[in-house]
Amino acid sequence: MVAIIAIWGTLIINLILTVAGYTWYLQEAPKPDKQLPEKIPFVTVMVPAHNEGIVIVKTVLSLLSFDYPHDHYEIIVINDNSSDNSAELLKEVQNDFGEERLKVINTDNVTGGKGKSNALNIGLKQAKGSVIAIYDADNTPERGALRLLVAELLENDRLAAVIGKFRTRNKEATILTRFINIETLSFQWMAQAGRQRLFKLCTIPGTNYVIRREILEKIGGWDVKALAEDTEISFRVYQMGYQIKFQPRAVTWEQEPQTLDVWFHQRTRWVKGNIYVVVKNAKLLFKKAGRPIRFDLLYFLSTYFLLMTALILSDVVFVLSVAGLAHSDLQGFSNALWLFGIIMFIISTFVTVTTEKGEMRFSNILYIIFMYLVYSQMWLAVAAYGMVGYIREQVFHKQAKWYKTKRYK
């Protein structure tokens, strides 16, 4: 019964978020873009990069092509303890555009090599901007992305950060990247839109966002112990009484894992990182200070603990019932009820995906069905493995390892 309540409760919550996000999208889509005021801030765009020679030049060139006034932003690439040809490639680009526009910080295994948060903290010390923008090393943002993010940020002094949307650049590469493309559109950015509409909450992603420098300095920069530094810093921003807003017109395109091993390592890191944030803030769940993040805390707790346990139990009962070793008369195990849940999953996912140009095609319905049968189970394995890994690291006092996502030409 607990498993049934957990599974259906999470399904209903996600459905509500999706509907809210979709209606918000329909209202926001026709609105014109916000314009920059006459007086604009200087922006530092920071890119943490470790052995990113395959993609770094394309990324930097796209960042140099922003339509934000070129004399009002700089780019800092933190080439973090790289052993490939990143330093040489970045030097060539720097020679073409000048050190004023592109600054490269090369760290070694003493100062760097300790993960993304440490690299960002290093870059922040040399940044000149009053607004900091973050992009991952595999990103190619659209020309207007930075302008849209900054314009939104300047609209409200209570905004600490504004986040954009990211799309899958290599979605046609494999079946896995097709899954990730759908997951990104339906379960990440649409859920962000729903959370913003209903709760005025957003979680900073790892890329394509701007944040006020003064806020970063107040909270002491990025937590070097956090693998999910984006979620962790979001929680601290909300506890300070500031807000985060979602601007879906600010788009970046990024590479996603094309093979299962790369995907598994990346998502395991996400799981361990989010569990770290939940455990770190769990004491605030029933305190007044935790009110701004209470919904997210409960959501993460239910997702990584209650739901995961419920799904494992559900799968075990299903296998045993098929084998004729167990039977349940509970309504939650009714075939008709589960079929209804699957249909709702397929319909809601497809509707949200079709908000993007070129995604309204029959093949996506087939991918969504396949996602339910396969990809969801893969996520369950990742969540279980990530939790075990986190517990093992805490018991044996091991520092969490940073697995850099593999890039592709």
C-alpha positions in Angstrom: 0.0 0.0 0.0 2.9 2.4 0.8 4.4 1.6 -2.6 1.2 2.3 -4.4 0.7 5.6 -2.6 4.3 6.7 -3.2 4.2 5.8 -7.0 0.8 7.3 -7.7 1.5 10.4 -5.5 4.7 11.1 -7.4 3.0 10.5 -10.7 0.2 12.9 -9.8 2.6 15.6 -8.6 4.6 15.4 -11.8 1.5 15.5 -13.9 0.3 18.7 -12.0 3.8 20.3 -12.5 3.7 19.4 -16.2 0.2 20.8 -16.7 1.1 24.0 -14.9 4.3 24.3 -16.9 2.5 23.8 -20.2 -0.1 26.4 -19.4 2.6 28.8 -18.3 4.4 28.2 -21.6 1.2 29.0 -23.6 0.9 32.3 -21.8 4.6 33.2 -22.0 5.3 32.2 -25.6 3.5 35.1 -27.3 5.2 37.7 -25.1 7.9 39.9 -26.6 11.5 39.6 -25.4 12.5 41.9 -22.6 15.0 44.5 -23.6 18.2 45.6 -21.9 18.2 49.1 -20.2 20.6 51.8 -21.3 22.9 51.1 -18.4 23.9 47.5 -18.4 26.2 45.5 -16.0 29.6 44.1 -17.0 29.3 40.3 -17.2 31.9 37.6 -16.6 31.1 34.4 -18.5 32.9 31.5 -16.8 33.5 28.0 -18.3 35.0 25.3 -16.1 36.9 22.8 -18.4 38.8 19.7 -17.8 40.3 17.9 -20.9 37.7 19.5 -23.2 39.9 19.9 -26.3 37.3 18.2 -28.5 34.6 20.8 -27.8 36.2 23.8 -26.2 36.9 25.9 -29.3 33.3 25.6 -30.6 32.0 26.6 -27.2 34.3 29.6 -26.8 33.5 30.9 -30.3 29.8 30.7 -29.6 30.3 32.6 -26.3 32.3 35.3 -28.2 29.3 35.6 -30.6 26.7 36.8 -28.0 24.8 39.8 -29.1 25.4 41.3 -25.7 27.6 44.4 -26.1 31.1 43.0 -26.5 32.8 45.7 -24.4 30.5 44.7 -21.5 31.4 41.1 -21.0 34.5 38.9 -20.7 35.0 35.1 -20.9 37.1 33.2 -18.4 37.9 29.6 -19.2 39.2 27.7 -16.2 41.3 25.0 -17.9 41.4 22.8 -14.9 44.4 20.4 -14.7 43.9 19.3 -18.3 46.3 16.9 -19.8 45.1 17.2 -23.4 45.7 20.0 -26.0 43.1 22.4 -24.4 45.7 25.0 -23.4 47.1 25.2 -26.9 43.7 25.5 -28.5 42.6 28.2 -26.1 45.8 30.1 -26.7 45.1 30.2 -30.4 41.6 31.6 -29.9 43.0 34.1 -27.3 45.5 35.3 -29.9 42.7 36.0 -32.3 40.3 37.8 -29.9 42.6 39.3 -27.3 43.1 38.7 -23.6 40.5 41.4 -22.7 37.7 39.3 -24.1 39.1 35.8 -23.4 41.0 35.0 -20.2 42.4 31.5 -19.7 43.3 30.2 -16.2 45.4 27.1 -16.4 45.5 25.1 -13.1 47.6 22.1 -12.1 47.0 19.2 -9.8 47.8 21.3 -6.8 45.5 24.3 -7.4 42.9 22.5 -9.5 41.7 19.0 -10.5 39.2 19.1 -7.6 35.9 19.3 -9.4 33.6 22.0 -11.0 32.9 23.9 -7.8 36.6 24.5 -7.1 37.2 25.6 -10.7 34.4 28.1 -10.5 35.7 29.5 -7.2 39.1 30.0 -8.8 37.5 31.8 -11.8 35.4 34.0 -9.5 38.5 35.5 -7.9 39.7 36.9 -11.2 36.2 37.9 -12.6 35.5 41.5 -13.2 31.8 41.3 -13.7 29.0 42.2 -11.3 27.0 39.5 -13.0 28.4 36.0 -13.4 27.3 33.7 -16.2 28.1 30.0 -16.2 28.3 27.7 -19.2 29.6 24.1 -19.4 32.4 23.4 -21.8 30.2 21.5 -24.3 27.6 24.3 -24.8 26.8 26.3 -27.8 24.3 28.9 -26.6 22.2 30.9 -29.1 23.3 34.5 -29.7 20.6 36.1 -27.6 20.9 33.8 -24.6 23.1 36.1 -22.4 21.1 39.2 -23.3 17.8 37.6 -22.4 19.1 36.2 -19.1 20.6 39.6 -18.0 17.5 41.6 -19.1 15.4 39.3 -17.0 17.7 39.6 -14.0 17.6 43.4 -14.1 13.8 43.4 -14.0 13.7 42.5 -10.3 16.2 43.3 -7.5 15.0 40.3 -5.5 16.2 38.0 -8.3 19.5 36.4 -7.4 19.7 34.3 -10.6 18.0 33.7 -13.9 18.2 30.3 -15.6 17.7 29.4 -19.3 16.8 26.3 -21.1 19.2 23.7 -22.6 18.5 21.5 -25.6 20.2 18.3 -26.8 22.6 19.1 -29.6 23.3 15.4 -30.5 19.8 14.1 -30.1 19.9 12.1 -33.4 23.1 10.3 -32.4 21.7 7.2 -30.6 18.5 5.9 -29.1 19.8 7.0 -25.7 20.2 10.7 -26.9 16.6 10.6 -28.2 15.5 9.5 -24.7 17.6 12.3 -23.1 16.1 14.9 -25.5 12.6 13.9 -24.5 13.6 13.8 -20.8 15.1 17.3 -21.0 12.1 18.8 -22.7 9.4 17.1 -20.6 10.9 16.3 -17.2 13.4 19.1 -16.8 12.5 22.4 -18.3 8.7 21.8 -18.3 8.9 20.8 -14.7 10.9 23.9 -14.0 8.1 26.0 -15.6 5.5 24.2 -13.5 7.4 24.8 -10.2 7.8 28.4 -11.1 4.2 28.9 -11.8 2.9 27.1 -8.7 5.6 27.7 -6.1 7.8 30.4 -7.6 10.7 28.0 -7.3 13.4 27.1 -9.8 16.6 25.1 -9.5 19.7 26.4 -11.0 21.0 24.0 -13.6 24.7 23.4 -14.2 24.8 25.7 -17.2 23.2 28.6 -19.0 22.4 30.8 -16.1 23.4 34.2 -14.6 23.8 35.1 -10.9 24.6 38.3 -9.1 28.2 38.4 -7.9 27.2 40.0 -4.6 25.0 37.0 -3.8 27.8 34.5 -4.6 30.2 36.4 -2.3 27.6 36.5 0.5 27.1 32.7 0.4 30.9 32.1 0.1 30.9 30.8 -3.5 30.3 27.2 -4.6 30.4 24.3 -2.1 33.5 22.2 -3.1 32.0 19.1 -1.5 28.9 19.2 -3.7 28.8 17.2 -6.9 25.4 18.8 -7.6 26.7 22.3 -7.0 23.7 23.8 -8.9 21.1 22.3 -6.6 23.2 23.1 -3.5 23.6 26.8 -4.4 19.9 27.1 -5.3 18.9 26.0 -1.8 21.3 28.6 -0.2 19.9 31.4 -2.5 16.4 30.7 -1.4 17.3 30.6 2.3 18.7 34.1 1.9 15.3 35.3 0.8 16.1 35.8 -2.9 14.4 34.3 -5.9 15.4 32.4 -9.1 13.5 32.8 -12.3 13.2 30.7 -15.5 13.6 32.3 -18.9 13.0 29.6 -21.5 13.8 31.8 -24.5 17.5 31.8 -23.4 18.6 28.6 -25.0 21.9 26.7 -25.1 22.6 23.5 -27.0 24.7 20.8 -25.2 26.1 17.4 -25.9 24.6 14.5 -24.0 26.0 11.0 -23.3 25.8 8.7 -26.3 26.6 5.5 -24.5 25.2 3.8 -21.4 28.5 3.8 -19.4 28.9 7.6 -19.8 25.3 8.2 -19.1 25.4 6.0 -16.0 28.4 7.8 -14.5 26.9 11.2 -15.2 23.5 10.4 -13.7 25.1 8.6 -10.7 27.0 11.8 -10.0 23.7 13.7 -10.1 22.0 11.3 -7.7 24.9 11.4 -5.2 25.1 15.1 -5.5 21.3 15.7 -4.9 21.3 13.2 -1.9 24.2 15.2 -0.4 22.1 18.4 -0.7 19.1 16.7 0.8 21.0 15.3 3.8 22.8 18.6 4.3 19.5 20.5 4.5 17.2 17.9 6.0 17.4 19.5 9.4 15.6 22.5 8.0 12.6 20.6 6.9 10.5 21.5 9.9 12.2 24.8 10.8 11.0 28.2 9.8 14.4 28.9 8.1 13.7 26.0 5.7 10.3 27.2 4.5 11.6 28.5 1.1 13.1 25.1 0.2 10.5 22.8 1.9 8.8 21.8 -1.3 12.1 20.9 -3.0 13.3 19.0 0.1 10.1 16.9 0.3 10.3 16.4 -3.5 13.9 15.1 -3.4 13.2 13.0 -0.3 10.2 11.4 -1.9 12.0 10.8 -5.2 15.3 9.4 -4.0 14.1 7.5 -0.9 10.4 6.8 -0.8 9.7 6.5 -4.5 12.9 4.4 -5.2 12.0 2.0 -2.4 8.4 1.8 -3.7 9.4 1.1 -7.3 11.8 -1.6 -6.2 9.0 -3.2 -4.2 6.6 -2.8 -7.1 9.0 -4.5 -9.5 9.6 -7.4 -7.1 5.9 -8.0 -6.6 5.3 -7.8 -10.4 8.1 -10.4 -11.1 6.8 -12.7 -8.3 3.2 -12.4 -9.6 4.2 -13.2 -13.1 6.1 -16.2 -11.8 3.0 -17.3 -9.8 4.8 -17.0 -6.5 2.7 -14.0 -5.2 -0.6 -12.4 -5.7 -2.2 -9.2 -4.5 -5.8 -8.1 -4.5 -4.9 -4.4 -3.9 -6.5 -2.1 -6.4 -3.2 -0.4 -7.0 -2.0 -3.6 -8.8 -5.0 -3.6 -11.1 -3.9 -4.0 -14.8 -6.5 -1.4 -15.8 -5.2 1.2 -13.3 -1.6 0.7 -14.3 -2.6 0.9 -18.0 -4.3 4.2 -17.3 -1.1 5.5 -15.6 1.0 4.5 -18.5 -1.3 6.2 -21.0 -1.3 9.4 -18.9 2.5 9.3 -18.9 2.7 8.9 -22.6 0.1 11.6 -23.4 1.5 14.2 -20.9 5.1 13.6 -22.1 4.2 13.9 -25.8 2.2 17.1 -25.3 5.0 18.8 -23.5 7.6 17.7 -26.1 5.5 19.1 -29.0 6.1 22.6 -27.6 9.4 22.5 -29.4 9.6 23.0 -33.2 10.2 19.7 -35.1 9.3 17.4 -32.1 5.6 16.7 -33.1 6.2 13.4 -34.8 4.9 9.9 -34.4 8.3 8.4 -33.7 8.4 10.4 -30.4 5.4 8.5 -29.2 7.2 5.2 -29.8 10.3 6.6 -28.0 8.2 7.7 -25.0 6.6 4.2 -24.7 10.1 2.7 -24.9 11.3 5.2 -22.3 8.6 4.0 -19.9 9.6 0.4 -20.3 13.3 0.8 -20.4 14.7 4.2 -19.6 12.6 4.5 -16.4 14.1 1.2 -15.1 17.6 2.4 -16.0 17.0 5.5 -13.9 15.9 3.2 -11.0 19.2 1.4 -11.2 21.1 4.6 -11.3 19.2 5.9 -8.2 19.9 2.7 -6.3 23.6 2.6 -7.2 24.0 6.3 -6.5 22.5 6.0 -3.0 24.6 3.0 -2.2 27.7 4.9 -3.4 26.8 7.9 -1.3 26.3 5.8 1.8 29.6 4.0 1.2 31.5 7.3 0.8 30.0 8.6 4.1 30.7 5.4 6.1 34.3 5.2 4.9 34.8 9.0 4.8 35.8 9.0 1.2 35.8 12.2 -1.0 33.3 11.9 -3.8 35.0 11.5 -7.2 34.2 13.7 -10.1 33.6 11.9 -13.3 34.0 14.1 -16.3 31.4 13.4 -19.0 32.9 12.1 -22.2 32.7 14.5 -25.3 32.2 13.6 -28.9 33.4 15.2 -32.1 
